[in-house]
């Protein structure tokens, strides 16, 4: 089945505009500004955050602008988000321990060197998450040199 696209005249008369606005059939000159890092990572005001094996004073300063509830290392109670640095496969084995730090609907962001700069590849992170009973559901550019992959419990596996 073929979908017919309206002509520019039909689109205009029906109020339709291309994505980004502007004239139908013309590229928009407006650019969407990049989302702030903390928005991409899902850090909301008041989020409870733990940081493990990640020494990045600039990131911690940025976090403190959004939430005061930050702990470095193992938290005393469940967190919304954990940011965990990983350089080796051994670091990924900590996911099994770290998953106990998060709320059932929480997430763990594994931060590692981008591309071929480090020993870990996406497939290593995915396998490490699965071995810990977690699934990856998002990636983000953490910095110029680091990327991050988010891990969560599957809905059916979330602790109650």
Secondary structure, DSSP 8 states (H G I E B T S, - for coil): -------HHHHHHTT---TTSSSTTS----------HHHHTT--TT--EEEES---HHHHHHHHHH-S-EEESS-SS-EEEEEEE-SSHHHHTTHHHHGGGEEEEEEEEEEEE-GGGSS--HHHHHHHHHHTTEEEEEEEE-SSSEEEEEEEE-GGG---
